Amino acid sequence: MIWLKRLGYLVVGLILLIVGALVVVWGITSVRMEKTWHVQAKPVTVPADSAGIERGRHIVAAIAKCTECHGDDLGGQQFSNNFVFGRLAAPNLTPGPGGLGNRYDDATLARAIRHAINPRGKPLRLMPSEAFQYLSDDDVGAVVGYLRSLPPVDREFPSTRIGPLARVLSLLTDFPLIPARVVDHERETPRSVPEDSTPAYGKYLVDVGGCTGCHGPGLSGGAMGPGRPASNITPGGIGTWTEADFVKALREGIRPGGTPIDSAMPWKRAGLMTDSEIHAVWLFLKSVPAKEFGKR
């Protein structure tokens, strides 16, 4: 029948269109993932004293929240292993077998943290350097010092494989497959940032903590995943909160009305900040303009 023949042509046409689109997506993303970034690995001062290493541990655990992806022992963990999304894992950061500790010198490790670039200049996958680029020289040095102090963990992962869905999302959305593309590689980083209870230090903690990744560039709300909105944390969203409410939200995961905060929000990690740091974040959030949900 003629209509069956036409239907067949339509199906074949759709298949060819999908295959052609995937070929284009595969080509564009492959070129992006193989790009060499010529960013100089600058020397960093790495502390060896207990205070400096403790500062690095605190940044890793409470501010940058590295353990969310790399695991509590920073030995890495796998997130996905399927055809559609790919095989993705946060690598082992320790000096143990399979770890990165012996493959990066101090300067290239600091560059990887702030620029999402490996020792060969190739882009790392899903590394939140769009936030870590704001780390001061002293703080990134402290992080490197802490990572050097870790006990070795014997944990290896198969090579990363990026599936078609992850590739499509990286082209059509803000899915951070190749964060080196959004990092400002030319920005001047401060030598240090005063650790005091001021809005300025609160902004630093918010920037390094990657809060805009979920709450949006204007902190007025975004998404932590499909059907999981991230709250408006400007005065337009939390303007009726007290500072005690804010502390409870970070330390206990409970809003003022008693409703639980979505588990995708890393409040358990953020709640590890000191009282002074949480106060600084509170002062900063109170200082930003009030906005409607989702507005920049």
N, C-alpha and C positions, 0 to 999 in steps of 0.2 A: 504494500500500500504506500501511496505517496506520503501520507502523514507519518508513517513509521520511518521512511527514508529521511524526511525532514527532521524528525526527532533525533535520529542517529547523527545527522550532520550537526545538530545543535549540541548534543552530548560531546561529540568529538571536538567541536569548537571550544566548548567550555573547558574540556580537559587540556587542550593545547594552550588556552589562555592562562589557566592556572599554572601549568608547567612553565610557560614562558615567564609568568610573574615570579615564580620561585627561582628561576634561573637568574633573573635580574636581581632579586633580593640577595641570593647567594653570592653573586658577583660583587655587589656593592659592599656587603658586610665583610666579605673575605678581604677585599682591598683595605677596608678600614682596619680590620684586625691585624693586618700584616704591615701597616704603615710604621715606619721608623720615626720616632720622635727625638729630635736633637735637642734634648734638655740636659744641660750640664749637671752632673752629680756633684753638688757643692759639699765641701767638708763640713762636718758637724762636730760639736764638742759633746762627747759621750761621757756622762758621769760614771764613776765607779764606786762612789760613796753610797752609803745606805740611804741618805736623804734623797739623793738624785734618783736612785733606783726606785724608791718608794713613790716619788713623784710620777715616774713613768708607769708604775703599776696602777696608781690612782687614775691617771689619764686613760689607760687602756681599759680599766674596769668600769669606771663611773662616767667619764666624759665622752671618750670616743666609742665606748661600748663595743670594743673589738671582740669580746667573748660571745656576743650575740651570734656572730658568724663562725668564728674560729674555735668556739668551744671554751669551756671553763679552764681547760689546761692549755689552751691555744695550740693544741695538736691538730686542729682542723676537723672539718666534718663535711660530709657530702649532702647536698640538698636535692639533687635531681639526677636521675639516671634513666631516661627514656628517650625514644626517638623524637617525640614532638618537641620537648623543651631542651633536651640535650643532657650531657653529663657534666654537672657543675658541682664544684666543691670549693670551700674556703680552705686554703692550704695550711699545712703544718708550719707554724712560725718558730718552732723550737730548733735547737741544733741537733736533734735526733735524726735517725734514718728517715728519709723522706721529707725532712724539714728544710726550710729555707735558710736557717741560721748559718750554714756553712757555704751558701751559694751567693750571698750578698755581703759586700763590705759595708762599713757604716754609712758611707756617702750614698751608695746605690740603694741601701735599705731606706734611708731617709727620703730619697727621691721617689722610691716606690710608694711610700706612705703618702707623700704630698702631691705626687704627679701621676700615680697609677701607671708607671713605666717600669719594665723589668731591666735587668742589667744590659740586655741587647738593644734597649730602646724601643721595644715592642710594647703595645698597650696591654695592661692587665684587664681582666674581665671583672665587672661588678664590684670593684674596689671603690669604696665611697670617698675617693679623694676630692670630690667636689666640696666635701666638708673639711677633710683633713688638710687641704691646701692652706687653711687659715692657722694651722699650728705655728707657734713661734719657734725660732731656732732652738731655744733652750728646751722647750717642751718636746719637740720632735727628737732632740738628742736624748732626753730622759726616756722617751719611749724606746728608742734603740737600745739604750743602756739596760732597760728592764728586759727587753726581749733577749739580750745577750746573757742575762742572768738566769733564764729559765732552765729547769732541768730538761734533759732530752726526752722527747716522746717518740716512740717508734711507731709511726703511722704514715703509710704511703697511700696515694690515690692514683687511679688511672688518669691518663691525660684528659684534659678538658675537651669536650666536644659540644659545639653549639648547634642546637637543633633548629628546625625551620621556624617554630613559633617564636623563640627568643630572637631570631634574626628579624622576623617581621615586626615584632614589638619594638625593636631598637630603631626601626625606620619610621614607624607610624606613631609612636608614643615617646614619652620621656623615660622609657625603660633603660636603666643605666648599664647597658652591656659594655660600652667602651667609655668609661668615665674620663679618660684622657682627653676626649673631644670637648668636654665642657669645663675642664680646669683652666684657669688663667695661668699659663706657664710663665708669664712675664711679671707677675705681681711680686712686689717686694715684701718679704716676710719680716716681721719685727724680730729683733734679737730676743726680747722677752716681753711679757705682758704682766703688769702688776696684778698680783692675786689679792684683790681687795673687794669689799662689798659695794661695788659701784655698778651702775647700768652699763658702763663700758666693758667691765669684766664679764657681766652677765651676757652681753652680746657675743663676746668671744666664746663663752661656753656654749651658747646657742648655736653659733656658727660651726664650731668644731664638733659639737654633738649631732649635727645633721638634722636639726629640728625641721628645717625647711623642706627636707626630703619628703616628709609626710604632711606637715601642716601647711605646705605651700610657701612660695617665695615671700608672700606678705604675712605669713603666720596666721592667716585668717581661715585656714581649713583646707584640707585636701583629702587624700585617700591613702589608706594603708593596704589596700587591695580591693577587689571587687566587692561592693556592698559593705565596705568597712571604712566609713569616713573618719578622717582625723579632725579633731575639734578646732574651732576658731580659738586661738589662745591670745588674741589681741584683747584690749579692753572691750571690744565689741562682742566678745564671746565669754570672757571671764571677768567682766567688769564688776559683777556683784560678788565675786569671790573675795575672801580675806586671804591674807598670807598664810594663815593656819590651814585654810582649805587647800591652798596650793601645795603646802608641805605634805598634807595628808594624801593628796592625789599622787604625789611622787613616791611617798614612802609606803602607802598602803594600797594604792590603786583604786581609790574610792573618790567619787565626785561628792560635792557638798550635799546633793540630794540623796546620797546613799547608793547610787547605781555604780556598778563596777566599770572600770576603764578597760577597753578592749585589750586582750592579751598581746596584740600586735604592737601596742605601745610599750617600749622597753622601760616601763616605769621602775621595775625592780633594779635595773642598772642605774638609771638616772637618780633613783633614790639613794644611791651610794655616795652621791655628792655630799660634801660637808654642809653644815647649816649655813655657813658663810657663803658658799657657792650657790646654794638654792636661793638664799636671800638676794644675791646679785642677779640671778636669772629673773626673779620676781620683780626686782626694780626695773630691769630692762623691759620686760613684757608690759609693765605698767606705763612705760615711757613711749611705747610705739603708738601710732595713731589707731583709734578704734576703726574697725572695718567690718563690713558685712561678710558673711561666710563666702569664701572663695575669691574675694576681691584682693587685688594686689595693692 
